[in-house]
Amino acid sequence: MHPELLLPVAISLLVTTGILLPLIPYLKKLGADQTIREDGPVWHNQKGKTPTMGGVAFLGGISAAVLVLLPSLPAAVRNEALIALLCALSFGFIGFVDDYIKVVRRRNLGLTPRQKLLLQVLAATAFLASRYAGGDTAHTLLIPLLRVSLPLGVFYYPAAAFIIVGTVNSVNLTDGLDGLATLVTLPVSLLFMAIAYRYQNAALWLVSAALLGGLLGYLPFNLPKAKVFMGDTGAFFLGGCVAALAFMCSMPVLLALCGIVYVLETCSDLLQILYFRHTGGKRLFKMAPLHHHYEMKGLSEKQVDVLFTLISAAGCLLAYLAYTDFF
């Protein structure tokens, strides 16, 4: 591998770290403390003084790496990398507004669920419209493992928007333990780097490598016991970035494999709600989403982090094999 290929990783890592070092004391001074779920594990109450909105750091690091190296890409693929970054930034901005209302304006609920959903749908629509304007007129979902191409016609775009918004909210749901969302997204970034390297996709490499660098720069500050949380700013940005990378591969359904942890977290939450309603108050899991279930069973945060990261890595390996087999 040529050493210059690691430039996005290095720039993103250094900028992320450089932003975090002054950002954490500033957030503490600002009083930007994490809001702790009242119905969550009681031992999470001690996290109430940990500052949030730390996702601003890797948002800046990843953006810096992409924008600095964008001119080095072939002219034909620059727009694709830029559109992917703008997708991530648009979702990150929605998360930032939500965090700002909660932690700076001291309105605990932030944006309402309806407001967030509307803004997310608009962001997903803008991303898909940008790709269409850039020449991506695909109306087919490629399904790995089954090696099936599913033509959807005009229904492709609602399905694609659903996948994007679902991914963003699933990543946000996964961000419930110190280091968890960061760790399980590391194998995802490596997956897209591996695909980019194999198929010589320069735009995909730049964005996925920048994502890896941002996560590596952020991770030491986010491992248990975390010095900072990413907040909705970071989680929404990561979700938008991961979704954009899957579309750059022309296979958004790949997210069901490489994002297996996101899927499990979301499904556990939905199943808990449905089971509770249909059984008159009984619970399927000790607590949802799934990471809290394992906490309640006695696993430490570090143990849950390791378990879920291994599951994510296995899903990403399967995704790589499925993708390369399809093509």
Backbone as numpy.savetxt, mean C-alpha at the origin, in Angstrom:
# Nx Ny Nz CAx CAy CAz Cx Cy Cz
23.85 -7.49 -12.47 23.00 -6.30 -12.47 23.88 -5.05 -12.47
23.51 -4.07 -13.28 24.25 -2.82 -13.33 24.01 -2.01 -12.05
25.07 -1.49 -11.42 24.92 -0.75 -10.16 23.95 0.41 -10.25
23.87 1.06 -11.42 22.99 2.23 -11.55 21.51 1.87 -11.41
21.21 0.58 -11.57 19.82 0.16 -11.41 19.34 0.33 -9.96
20.28 0.37 -9.03 19.93 0.52 -7.62 19.84 1.98 -7.19
20.05 2.91 -8.11 19.95 4.33 -7.78 18.58 4.71 -7.21
17.46 4.22 -7.79 16.16 4.57 -7.21 16.03 4.12 -5.75
16.58 2.94 -5.45 16.54 2.44 -4.07 17.32 3.37 -3.16
18.53 3.72 -3.58 19.41 4.55 -2.74 18.83 5.94 -2.52
18.37 6.58 -3.59 17.82 7.94 -3.46 16.60 7.94 -2.56
15.69 7.01 -2.80 14.46 6.94 -2.01 14.76 6.67 -0.54
15.68 5.75 -0.27 16.05 5.40 1.10 16.65 6.61 1.83
17.59 7.28 1.18 18.28 8.41 1.82 17.34 9.59 2.05
16.50 9.89 1.08 15.57 11.01 1.23 14.53 10.70 2.31
14.03 9.47 2.32 13.06 9.08 3.34 13.66 9.23 4.74
14.86 8.71 4.93 15.53 8.82 6.23 15.80 10.29 6.57
16.25 11.05 5.59 16.53 12.45 5.81 15.30 13.25 6.21
14.14 12.87 5.69 12.90 13.56 6.07 12.45 13.13 7.46
12.58 11.83 7.76 12.08 11.30 9.03 12.80 11.87 10.24
14.10 12.06 10.14 14.88 12.49 11.30 14.37 13.80 11.89
14.09 14.83 11.09 13.48 16.04 11.67 11.95 15.95 11.79
11.34 15.08 10.98 9.88 15.02 10.97 9.31 14.46 12.27
9.94 13.42 12.82 9.40 12.78 14.03 9.34 13.77 15.21
10.42 14.50 15.54 10.29 15.48 16.62 9.29 16.59 16.31
9.17 16.96 15.01 8.19 17.99 14.65 6.77 17.49 14.89
6.49 16.23 14.50 5.16 15.67 14.71 4.84 15.56 16.20
5.85 15.22 17.01 5.64 15.16 18.46 5.31 16.54 19.01
6.03 17.54 18.53 5.78 18.92 18.98 4.40 19.38 18.55
3.99 18.95 17.36 2.68 19.31 16.83 1.56 18.60 17.57
1.90 17.52 18.26 0.87 16.73 18.95 0.11 15.83 18.01
0.78 15.41 16.92 0.12 14.57 15.92 0.15 13.11 16.37
-0.57 12.83 17.46 -0.54 11.49 18.05 -1.53 10.56 17.36
-1.19 9.28 17.35 -2.04 8.26 16.76 -3.32 8.10 17.56
-4.46 8.04 16.85 -5.74 7.74 17.49 -5.87 6.23 17.66
-6.05 5.77 18.88 -6.12 4.33 19.16 -7.57 3.87 19.18
-7.84 2.75 18.50 -9.19 2.18 18.48 -9.65 1.84 19.89
-10.85 2.30 20.25 -11.39 2.00 21.58 -11.69 0.52 21.75
-12.02 -0.16 20.62 -12.37 -1.58 20.70 -11.18 -2.48 20.36
-9.98 -1.89 20.25 -8.79 -2.67 19.95 -8.21 -3.29 21.21
-7.11 -4.07 21.05 -6.45 -4.67 22.21 -6.05 -3.59 23.22
-6.27 -3.86 24.50 -6.06 -2.83 25.53 -4.59 -2.40 25.59
-3.66 -3.34 25.26 -2.25 -2.98 25.34 -1.82 -2.01 24.24
-2.72 -1.73 23.28 -2.40 -0.74 22.25 -2.57 0.69 22.77
-3.18 0.83 23.95 -3.39 2.18 24.48 -2.08 2.93 24.71
-1.01 2.17 24.96 0.29 2.80 25.20 0.87 3.44 23.93
0.27 3.14 22.76 0.73 3.72 21.51 0.16 5.12 21.28
-0.69 5.57 22.18 -1.40 6.83 21.97 -0.52 8.05 21.84
0.72 7.98 22.33 1.63 9.12 22.24 2.61 9.00 21.07
2.44 7.97 20.26 3.32 7.80 19.10 2.81 8.67 17.95
3.67 9.51 17.37 3.19 10.39 16.30 2.83 9.62 15.04
1.89 10.16 14.30 1.45 9.54 13.05 1.75 10.49 11.89
1.30 10.17 10.71 1.55 10.92 9.47 3.00 10.75 9.00
3.71 9.75 9.52 5.09 9.51 9.09 5.20 9.07 7.64
4.08 8.65 7.04 4.10 8.27 5.63 4.53 9.40 4.71
4.45 10.65 5.22 4.93 11.80 4.45 6.38 11.58 4.03
7.15 10.90 4.87 8.59 10.71 4.61 8.83 9.84 3.39
8.23 8.63 3.36 8.50 7.78 2.19 7.73 8.26 0.97
6.65 9.00 1.18 5.98 9.65 0.06 6.97 10.60 -0.63
7.68 11.37 0.20 8.68 12.29 -0.35 9.86 11.57 -0.96
10.33 10.51 -0.29 11.49 9.77 -0.79 11.22 9.08 -2.11
10.08 8.42 -2.21 9.72 7.70 -3.44 9.51 8.70 -4.58
8.82 9.80 -4.28 8.58 10.82 -5.31 9.89 11.42 -5.80
10.81 11.69 -4.87 12.10 12.28 -5.24 12.87 11.35 -6.18
12.91 10.06 -5.84 13.65 9.10 -6.66 13.06 9.02 -8.07
11.74 8.95 -8.17 11.10 8.83 -9.48 11.33 10.09 -10.30
11.13 11.27 -9.69 11.24 12.52 -10.44 12.68 12.82 -10.86
13.64 12.49 -9.99 15.04 12.74 -10.31 15.50 11.86 -11.48
15.06 10.61 -11.48 15.53 9.65 -12.49 14.61 9.53 -13.69
13.49 10.21 -13.66 12.53 10.12 -14.76 13.15 10.50 -16.11
13.98 11.57 -16.18 14.57 11.92 -17.48 15.49 10.84 -18.06
15.97 9.93 -17.21 16.85 8.86 -17.70 16.09 7.74 -18.39
14.77 7.73 -18.25 13.96 6.69 -18.90 13.81 7.00 -20.38
13.59 5.96 -21.20 13.24 6.21 -22.60 11.99 7.08 -22.67
11.96 8.01 -23.59 10.85 8.96 -23.69 9.50 8.26 -23.78
9.48 7.09 -24.41 8.21 6.39 -24.65 7.55 5.88 -23.38
8.33 5.72 -22.28 7.76 5.12 -21.08 7.76 6.09 -19.88
8.22 7.31 -20.09 8.25 8.26 -18.97 6.87 8.53 -18.40
5.90 8.70 -19.30 4.54 9.00 -18.84 3.97 7.90 -17.97
4.31 6.64 -18.28 3.77 5.53 -17.51 4.25 5.58 -16.06
5.53 5.87 -15.86 6.06 5.99 -14.51 5.47 7.20 -13.79
5.31 8.30 -14.51 4.76 9.51 -13.90 3.31 9.32 -13.50
2.54 8.65 -14.35 1.12 8.39 -14.04 1.00 7.51 -12.80
1.88 6.51 -12.69 1.86 5.63 -11.50 2.17 6.42 -10.24
3.16 7.30 -10.31 3.49 8.13 -9.15 2.33 9.05 -8.79
1.71 9.66 -9.79 0.59 10.56 -9.52 -0.59 9.81 -8.91
-0.77 8.56 -9.32 -1.82 7.74 -8.72 -1.57 7.58 -7.22
-0.35 7.19 -6.87 0.01 7.02 -5.47 -0.12 8.33 -4.70
0.33 9.42 -5.30 0.27 10.72 -4.64 -1.17 11.18 -4.42
-2.05 10.89 -5.38 -3.45 11.31 -5.22 -4.10 10.61 -4.04
-3.81 9.32 -3.88 -4.35 8.61 -2.72 -3.65 9.05 -1.44
-2.35 9.31 -1.52 -1.64 9.83 -0.36 -2.19 11.16 0.10
-2.60 12.00 -0.85 -3.18 13.30 -0.50 -4.51 13.13 0.23
-5.32 12.17 -0.23 -6.59 11.89 0.47 -6.31 11.47 1.91
-5.32 10.58 2.08 -4.94 10.15 3.42 -4.42 11.30 4.26
-3.63 12.19 3.63 -3.09 13.34 4.35 -4.21 14.25 4.87
-5.19 14.50 4.02 -6.33 15.33 4.45 -7.05 14.68 5.62
-7.25 13.37 5.55 -7.91 12.64 6.63 -7.10 12.74 7.92
-5.79 12.51 7.82 -4.91 12.61 8.99 -4.90 14.02 9.55
-4.81 15.01 8.67 -4.73 16.40 9.10 -5.97 16.79 9.91
-7.13 16.38 9.42 -8.37 16.70 10.13 -8.39 16.03 11.51
-7.89 14.79 11.55 -7.93 14.04 12.81 -6.91 14.52 13.83
-5.67 14.72 13.39 -4.61 14.95 14.37 -4.23 16.41 14.55
-4.51 17.24 13.55 -4.18 18.66 13.66 -5.41 19.48 14.02
-6.51 19.21 13.32 -7.76 19.93 13.62 -8.52 19.32 14.78
-8.03 18.16 15.28 -8.60 17.49 16.45 -10.05 17.05 16.26
-10.38 16.64 15.04 -11.70 16.04 14.78 -11.45 14.55 14.57
-11.80 13.74 15.58 -11.38 12.35 15.65 -11.76 11.50 14.44
-12.88 11.81 13.81 -13.37 10.95 12.74 -12.71 11.25 11.40
-12.07 12.43 11.25 -11.47 12.78 9.97 -12.53 12.90 8.89
-12.17 12.53 7.67 -13.15 12.49 6.59 -14.18 11.40 6.89
-15.40 11.62 6.45 -16.43 10.59 6.63 -16.15 9.45 5.64
-16.62 8.24 5.93 -16.43 7.13 4.98 -16.92 7.46 3.58
-18.05 8.16 3.49 -18.58 8.51 2.17 -17.65 9.47 1.44
-17.13 10.46 2.16 -16.19 11.41 1.55 -14.93 10.70 1.06
-14.39 9.80 1.90 -13.18 9.07 1.49 -13.44 8.22 0.26
-14.57 7.52 0.25 -14.88 6.64 -0.88 -15.03 7.44 -2.16
-15.72 8.57 -2.08 -15.92 9.41 -3.26 -14.58 9.90 -3.80
-13.72 10.39 -2.93 -12.42 10.88 -3.35 -11.56 9.75 -3.93
-11.65 8.58 -3.34 -10.88 7.43 -3.83 -11.35 7.00 -5.21
-12.66 6.99 -5.43 -13.20 6.64 -6.74 -12.75 7.66 -7.79
-12.76 8.94 -7.41 -12.30 9.98 -8.33 -10.81 9.80 -8.67
-10.00 9.47 -7.65 -8.57 9.25 -7.88 -8.34 8.05 -8.80
-9.08 6.96 -8.55 -8.95 5.77 -9.39 -9.39 6.07 -10.82
-10.47 6.83 -10.97 -10.96 7.19 -12.30 -9.95 8.04 -13.05
-9.33 8.99 -12.34 -8.32 9.84 -12.96 -7.11 9.01 -13.43
-6.72 8.04 -12.62 -5.60 7.16 -12.99 -5.93 6.36 -14.24
-7.12 5.76 -14.27 -7.51 4.94 -15.42 -7.67 5.80 -16.67
-8.21 7.00 -16.51 -8.37 7.90 -17.65 -7.00 8.33 -18.19
-6.05 8.54 -17.30 -4.70 8.92 -17.72 -4.03 7.80 -18.50
-4.21 6.58 -18.02 -3.63 5.44 -18.74 -4.30 5.27 -20.10
-5.61 5.48 -20.16 -6.33 5.37 -21.44 -5.82 6.43 -22.42
-5.65 7.65 -21.92 -5.13 8.73 -22.77 -3.71 8.44 -23.23
-2.98 7.69 -22.41 -1.60 7.33 -22.76 -1.50 6.13 -23.67
-2.64 5.55 -24.06 -2.63 4.45 -25.02 -3.02 3.10 -24.48
-3.31 3.02 -23.15 -3.73 1.74 -22.58 -5.25 1.60 -22.74
-5.66 0.92 -23.78 -7.10 0.77 -24.06 -7.58 -0.65 -23.77
-6.88 -1.34 -22.88 -7.23 -2.73 -22.57 -8.62 -2.82 -21.94
-9.35 -3.83 -22.34 -10.66 -4.10 -21.74 -10.74 -5.54 -21.25
-9.58 -6.13 -21.01 -9.50 -7.55 -20.66 -8.75 -7.73 -19.35
-9.30 -8.54 -18.46 -8.60 -8.90 -17.23 -7.85 -10.21 -17.47
-6.56 -10.16 -17.26 -5.74 -11.36 -17.39 -5.66 -12.04 -16.03
-6.02 -13.31 -15.98 -6.10 -14.03 -14.71 -4.99 -15.08 -14.67
-3.99 -14.87 -13.81 -2.88 -15.83 -13.72 -3.35 -17.15 -13.13
-2.50 -18.14 -13.15 -2.79 -19.51 -12.71 -3.78 -20.18 -13.64
-4.95 -19.56 -13.86 -5.94 -20.14 -14.77 -5.57 -19.89 -16.23
-4.67 -18.91 -16.46 -4.26 -18.52 -17.81 -5.48 -18.18 -18.66
-6.35 -17.34 -18.08 -7.59 -16.95 -18.73 -7.55 -15.45 -19.01
-8.04 -15.06 -20.19 -8.24 -13.65 -20.52 -9.74 -13.39 -20.53
-10.18 -12.51 -19.65 -11.61 -12.27 -19.46 -11.98 -10.92 -20.08
-12.59 -10.91 -21.28 -12.99 -9.64 -21.90 -14.19 -9.03 -21.18
-14.07 -7.79 -20.73 -15.14 -7.16 -19.96 -15.79 -6.00 -20.69
-15.20 -5.57 -21.79 -15.78 -4.43 -22.51 -15.79 -3.19 -21.63
-16.92 -2.48 -21.64 -17.02 -1.24 -20.86 -17.02 -1.51 -19.36
-17.27 -2.74 -18.95 -17.28 -3.06 -17.53 -15.87 -3.20 -16.94
-14.88 -3.14 -17.84 -13.49 -3.22 -17.36 -13.18 -2.08 -16.40
-13.64 -0.89 -16.71 -13.26 0.27 -15.92 -13.89 0.29 -14.52
-15.17 -0.04 -14.36 -15.68 -0.18 -12.99 -14.97 -1.27 -12.20
-14.65 -2.38 -12.88 -13.93 -3.47 -12.20 -12.53 -3.02 -11.80
-11.85 -2.28 -12.69 -10.51 -1.79 -12.39 -10.55 -0.79 -11.24
-11.53 0.11 -11.25 -11.66 1.08 -10.16 -11.91 0.38 -8.83
-12.72 -0.68 -8.86 -13.01 -1.46 -7.65 -11.72 -2.09 -7.12
-10.90 -2.62 -8.01 -9.64 -3.24 -7.59 -8.72 -2.21 -6.95
-8.63 -1.03 -7.54 -7.75 0.02 -7.01 -8.22 0.48 -5.64
-9.48 0.84 -5.53 -10.01 1.34 -4.26 -9.95 0.24 -3.19
-10.25 -0.99 -3.59 -10.16 -2.10 -2.64 -8.75 -2.32 -2.15
-7.77 -2.20 -3.03 -6.37 -2.36 -2.63 -5.96 -1.29 -1.64
-6.31 -0.05 -1.94 -5.95 1.07 -1.06 -6.51 0.87 0.34
-7.77 0.50 0.43 -8.39 0.33 1.74 -7.90 -0.93 2.45
-7.52 -1.95 1.68 -6.98 -3.16 2.29 -5.61 -2.91 2.90
-4.78 -2.13 2.21 -3.47 -1.78 2.77 -3.65 -0.96 4.04
-4.62 -0.05 4.02 -4.90 0.77 5.20 -5.34 -0.09 6.37
-6.13 -1.11 6.09 -6.60 -2.02 7.13 -5.45 -2.84 7.70
-4.48 -3.16 6.86 -3.32 -3.95 7.30 -2.41 -3.15 8.22
-2.47 -1.84 8.11 -1.61 -0.97 8.91 -2.15 -0.85 10.34
-2.11 -1.97 11.08 -2.67 -1.98 12.42 -1.69 -2.40 13.50
-0.50 -2.82 13.10 0.56 -3.20 14.04 1.85 -2.50 13.65
2.74 -2.33 14.60 4.03 -1.71 14.32 4.74 -2.50 13.22
5.05 -1.83 12.13 5.84 -2.43 11.06 5.09 -3.33 10.10
3.83 -3.65 10.36 3.15 -4.70 9.59 2.97 -4.33 8.12
2.34 -3.19 7.85 2.09 -2.81 6.45 3.40 -2.61 5.70
4.40 -2.07 6.39 5.72 -1.86 5.78 6.34 -3.20 5.41
6.35 -4.13 6.33 7.02 -5.41 6.11 6.34 -6.24 5.03
5.02 -6.31 5.04 4.36 -7.16 4.05 4.40 -6.55 2.66
4.67 -5.24 2.57 4.77 -4.60 1.25 6.17 -4.72 0.67
7.17 -5.01 1.50 8.53 -5.21 0.98 8.59 -6.32 -0.08
8.04 -7.52 0.18 8.08 -8.55 -0.87 7.32 -8.13 -2.13
6.28 -7.33 -1.95 5.50 -6.86 -3.11 6.37 -5.99 -4.01
7.14 -5.09 -3.40 8.03 -4.24 -4.20 9.09 -5.09 -4.91
9.61 -6.10 -4.23 10.60 -6.98 -4.83 10.01 -7.80 -5.99
8.75 -8.20 -5.85 8.08 -8.93 -6.93 8.07 -8.09 -8.20
7.62 -6.84 -8.08 7.51 -6.00 -9.28 8.89 -5.63 -9.83
9.89 -5.54 -8.96 11.25 -5.34 -9.45 11.72 -6.56 -10.25
11.39 -7.76 -9.77 11.78 -8.98 -10.47 11.10 -9.07 -11.84
9.83 -8.72 -11.89 9.10 -8.73 -13.17 9.71 -7.69 -14.12
9.99 -6.50 -13.57 10.56 -5.43 -14.38 11.92 -5.83 -14.95
12.73 -6.48 -14.13 14.08 -6.90 -14.57 13.98 -7.98 -15.65
13.09 -8.92 -15.44 12.98 -10.03 -16.41 12.48 -9.53 -17.77
11.52 -8.60 -17.74 10.91 -8.16 -19.00 11.43 -6.79 -19.45
12.51 -6.33 -18.80 13.18 -5.08 -19.21 12.20 -3.91 -19.28
11.40 -3.77 -18.22 10.42 -2.68 -18.13 11.01 -1.58 -17.26
11.56 -0.56 -17.89 12.29 0.49 -17.17 11.39 1.31 -16.26
10.17 1.61 -16.71 9.25 2.41 -15.90 8.83 1.64 -14.65
8.52 0.38 -14.83 8.12 -0.46 -13.70 9.26 -0.60 -12.71
10.49 -0.75 -13.22 11.65 -0.87 -12.34 11.82 0.40 -11.50
11.74 1.55 -12.13 11.97 2.82 -11.42 11.00 2.97 -10.26
9.72 2.75 -10.50 8.72 2.98 -9.45 8.83 1.91 -8.36
8.99 0.65 -8.75 9.06 -0.42 -7.74 10.34 -0.34 -6.93
11.45 0.03 -7.56 12.72 0.18 -6.84 12.66 1.36 -5.88
12.02 2.45 -6.31 11.84 3.60 -5.43 10.96 3.22 -4.24
9.94 2.40 -4.49 9.08 1.93 -3.40 9.89 1.12 -2.40
10.74 0.22 -2.88 11.59 -0.56 -1.99 12.47 0.34 -1.13
13.10 1.33 -1.73 13.97 2.23 -0.99 13.22 3.00 0.08
12.02 3.48 -0.27 11.22 4.21 0.71 10.83 3.35 1.90
10.46 2.11 1.63 10.09 1.19 2.71 11.29 0.87 3.61
12.46 0.66 2.97 13.67 0.36 3.74 14.09 1.55 4.61
13.91 2.75 4.09 14.24 3.94 4.86 13.30 4.16 6.02
12.06 3.77 5.84 11.03 3.98 6.86 11.02 2.88 7.92
11.38 1.67 7.53 11.23 0.49 8.39 11.89 0.61 9.76
13.15 1.07 9.87 13.78 1.13 11.20 13.03 1.99 12.20
12.27 2.96 11.72 11.52 3.86 12.60 10.13 3.31 12.92
9.74 2.23 12.23 8.37 1.72 12.34 8.27 0.34 12.98
9.44 -0.33 13.15 9.43 -1.64 13.78 9.02 -1.52 15.25
8.47 -2.58 15.84 8.12 -2.52 17.27 9.34 -2.20 18.12
9.23 -1.29 19.09 8.15 -0.35 19.31 8.35 0.86 18.42
7.35 1.16 17.63 7.48 2.16 16.57 7.70 3.56 17.13
8.56 4.28 16.45 8.79 5.69 16.78 7.82 6.59 16.03
7.22 6.06 14.96 6.28 6.83 14.16 5.38 5.86 13.40
4.14 6.27 13.15 3.21 5.50 12.32 3.02 6.22 11.00
2.69 5.45 9.95 2.54 6.06 8.63 1.24 6.82 8.48
0.21 6.46 9.25 -1.09 7.11 9.13 -1.76 6.76 7.82
-2.94 7.36 7.60 -3.64 7.17 6.33 -2.83 7.74 5.18
-2.03 8.78 5.46 -1.17 9.37 4.43 -0.31 8.29 3.79
0.38 7.51 4.62 1.28 6.49 4.11 0.56 5.27 3.58
-0.47 4.82 4.30 -1.17 3.59 3.90 -1.90 3.79 2.57
-2.57 4.93 2.40 -3.26 5.19 1.13 -2.26 5.33 -0.01
-1.12 5.99 0.27 -0.08 6.13 -0.76 0.45 4.76 -1.18
0.76 3.90 -0.19 1.26 2.56 -0.51 0.24 1.78 -1.33
-1.03 1.85 -0.93 -2.07 1.14 -1.66 -2.18 1.61 -3.10
-2.13 2.94 -3.29 -2.19 3.49 -4.64 -0.98 3.10 -5.47
0.19 3.05 -4.83 1.42 2.69 -5.53 1.41 1.23 -5.95
1.02 0.34 -5.04 0.97 -1.09 -5.34 -0.05 -1.37 -6.45
-1.21 -0.72 -6.38 -2.22 -0.91 -7.42 -1.70 -0.43 -8.77
-1.03 0.72 -8.80 -0.49 1.25 -10.05 0.54 0.30 -10.65
1.37 -0.30 -9.80 2.39 -1.24 -10.29 1.74 -2.45 -10.96
0.64 -2.93 -10.37 -0.05 -4.08 -10.96 -0.62 -3.74 -12.33
-1.11 -2.51 -12.49 -1.64 -2.09 -13.79 -0.50 -1.89 -14.79
0.67 -1.46 -14.29 1.82 -1.34 -15.19 2.24 -2.70 -15.73
1.92 -3.77 -14.99 2.19 -5.14 -15.45 1.07 -5.67 -16.35
0.03 -4.85 -16.54 -1.14 -5.26 -17.34 -1.88 -6.44 -16.71
-1.74 -6.60 -15.40 -2.39 -7.71 -14.72 -2.79 -7.30 -13.29
-3.83 -6.46 -13.16 -4.23 -6.03 -11.81 -4.70 -7.16 -10.90
-5.20 -8.25 -11.50 -5.66 -9.38 -10.70 -4.51 -10.03 -9.95
-3.26 -9.74 -10.38 -2.08 -10.24 -9.69 -2.08 -9.83 -8.22
-2.79 -8.76 -7.90 -2.87 -8.27 -6.52 -3.50 -9.29 -5.58
-4.33 -10.17 -6.11 -4.95 -11.19 -5.26 -3.90 -12.17 -4.73
-2.77 -12.32 -5.45 -1.70 -13.22 -5.02 -0.63 -12.47 -4.23
-0.06 -11.42 -4.84 1.02 -10.71 -4.14 0.48 -9.92 -2.95
-0.79 -9.56 -3.00 -1.42 -8.85 -1.89 -2.26 -9.76 -1.02
-1.84 -11.02 -0.89 -2.64 -12.01 -0.16 -2.90 -11.58 1.27
-1.94 -10.92 1.91 -2.15 -10.46 3.29 -3.23 -9.38 3.32
-3.19 -8.44 2.36 -4.22 -7.42 2.29 -5.60 -8.06 2.13
-5.66 -9.08 1.28 -6.93 -9.77 1.02 -7.44 -10.46 2.29
-6.54 -11.17 2.97 -6.93 -11.89 4.19 -7.41 -10.93 5.27
-6.74 -9.80 5.41 -7.13 -8.81 6.41 -8.53 -8.28 6.13
-8.79 -7.95 4.87 -10.09 -7.41 4.50 -11.19 -8.45 4.65
-10.92 -9.66 4.18 -11.92 -10.73 4.28 -12.25 -11.05 5.73
-11.24 -11.04 6.59 -11.49 -11.33 8.01 -12.40 -10.27 8.62
-12.21 -9.03 8.22 -13.04 -7.94 8.74 -14.48 -8.08 8.25
-14.65 -8.36 6.96 -15.99 -8.52 6.39 -16.70 -9.74 6.98
-15.98 -10.85 7.10 -16.58 -12.06 7.66 -16.99 -11.87 9.11
-16.17 -11.14 9.85 -16.50 -10.86 11.26 -17.81 -10.10 11.37
-17.97 -9.09 10.52 -19.20 -8.27 10.54 -20.41 -9.11 10.16
-20.30 -9.87 9.07 -21.42 -10.69 8.60 -21.80 -11.76 9.63
-20.80 -12.41 10.18 -21.05 -13.47 11.17 -21.70 -12.89 12.42
-21.23 -11.73 12.84 -21.77 -11.07 14.03 -23.25 -10.73 13.83
-23.57 -10.23 12.65 -24.97 -9.82 12.37 -25.90 -11.01 12.24
-25.42 -12.11 11.67 -26.29 -13.24 11.39 -26.34 -14.28 12.52
-25.53 -14.08 13.55 -25.57 -15.02 14.68 -25.98 -14.33 15.97
-26.46 -13.10 15.84 -26.93 -12.40 17.03 -25.84 -11.98 17.99
-24.64 -11.70 17.46 -23.59 -11.16 18.32 -22.40 -12.08 18.55
-22.38 -13.25 17.91 -21.22 -14.14 18.05 -20.09 -13.68 17.13
-18.87 -14.05 17.49 -17.70 -13.62 16.73 -17.00 -14.82 16.07
-16.64 -14.66 14.80 -15.91 -15.70 14.08 -14.44 -15.69 14.48
-13.88 -14.49 14.65 -12.50 -14.31 15.10 -12.50 -13.65 16.47
-11.44 -13.84 17.21 -11.35 -13.22 18.52 -11.42 -11.70 18.40
-10.84 -11.18 17.32 -10.91 -9.76 16.99 -10.50 -9.61 15.54
-11.11 -8.66 14.85 -10.77 -8.41 13.45 -10.21 -6.98 13.34
-9.35 -6.76 12.29 -8.89 -7.69 11.26 -7.95 -8.76 11.80
-7.47 -9.59 10.91 -6.84 -10.86 11.27 -5.63 -10.70 12.18
-4.84 -9.62 12.02 -3.64 -9.48 12.86 -4.02 -9.36 14.34
-5.17 -8.76 14.62 -5.62 -8.67 16.02 -6.06 -10.04 16.56
-6.60 -10.88 15.68 -6.99 -12.23 16.09 -5.78 -12.99 16.63
-4.65 -12.90 15.90 -3.45 -13.60 16.35 -2.85 -12.95 17.59
-2.99 -11.65 17.72 -2.56 -10.99 18.95 -3.34 -11.53 20.15
-4.66 -11.64 19.96 -5.52 -12.12 21.05 -5.23 -13.58 21.38
-4.65 -14.32 20.44 -4.28 -15.72 20.68 -2.93 -15.84 21.37
-2.26 -14.69 21.58 -1.04 -14.70 22.36 0.24 -14.41 21.61
0.17 -14.19 20.30 1.36 -13.86 19.54 1.75 -12.40 19.77
3.03 -12.14 19.84 3.51 -10.76 19.98 3.43 -10.07 18.62
3.57 -8.75 18.65 3.55 -8.00 17.39 4.67 -8.47 16.46
5.84 -8.72 17.01 6.95 -9.18 16.19 6.64 -10.52 15.54
6.01 -11.42 16.29 5.67 -12.74 15.74 4.63 -12.63 14.63
3.64 -11.75 14.83 2.63 -11.54 13.78 3.29 -10.93 12.55
4.19 -9.97 12.77 4.91 -9.36 11.65 5.65 -10.41 10.84
6.37 -11.29 11.51 7.14 -12.33 10.82 6.22 -13.28 10.06
5.15 -13.73 10.73 4.21 -14.66 10.10 3.59 -14.06 8.85
3.10 -12.84 8.95 2.42 -12.21 7.82 3.40 -11.85 6.70
4.65 -11.51 7.06 5.65 -11.22 6.03 5.99 -12.49 5.24
6.07 -13.62 5.93 6.32 -14.89 5.25 5.16 -15.25 4.32
3.95 -15.00 4.77 2.78 -15.26 3.92 2.82 -14.35 2.69
3.17 -13.08 2.91 3.29 -12.14 1.79 4.36 -12.59 0.81
5.51 -13.02 1.33 6.60 -13.48 0.46 6.18 -14.70 -0.35
5.45 -15.62 0.28 4.97 -16.81 -0.44 3.99 -16.41 -1.54
3.09 -15.48 -1.23 2.14 -15.00 -2.22 2.84 -14.33 -3.40
3.90 -13.57 -3.10 4.65 -12.88 -4.16 5.41 -13.87 -5.03
5.97 -14.91 -4.43 6.65 -15.94 -5.20 5.66 -16.64 -6.14
4.49 -16.97 -5.62 3.46 -17.59 -6.45 3.02 -16.65 -7.56
2.92 -15.35 -7.23 2.53 -14.36 -8.23 3.56 -14.28 -9.36
4.84 -14.32 -8.99 5.90 -14.27 -10.01 5.84 -15.48 -10.93
5.67 -16.65 -10.34 5.59 -17.87 -11.14 4.37 -17.85 -12.05
3.25 -17.35 -11.50 2.02 -17.30 -12.29 2.14 -16.29 -13.43
2.76 -15.16 -13.15 2.91 -14.11 -14.16 3.82 -14.57 -15.30
4.97 -15.12 -14.93 5.92 -15.56 -15.96 5.37 -16.75 -16.76
4.56 -17.58 -16.13 3.94 -18.69 -16.84 2.91 -18.19 -17.83
2.18 -17.14 -17.44 1.14 -16.58 -18.32 1.75 -16.01 -19.58
2.89 -15.35 -19.44 3.50 -14.68 -20.59 4.60 -15.52 -21.23
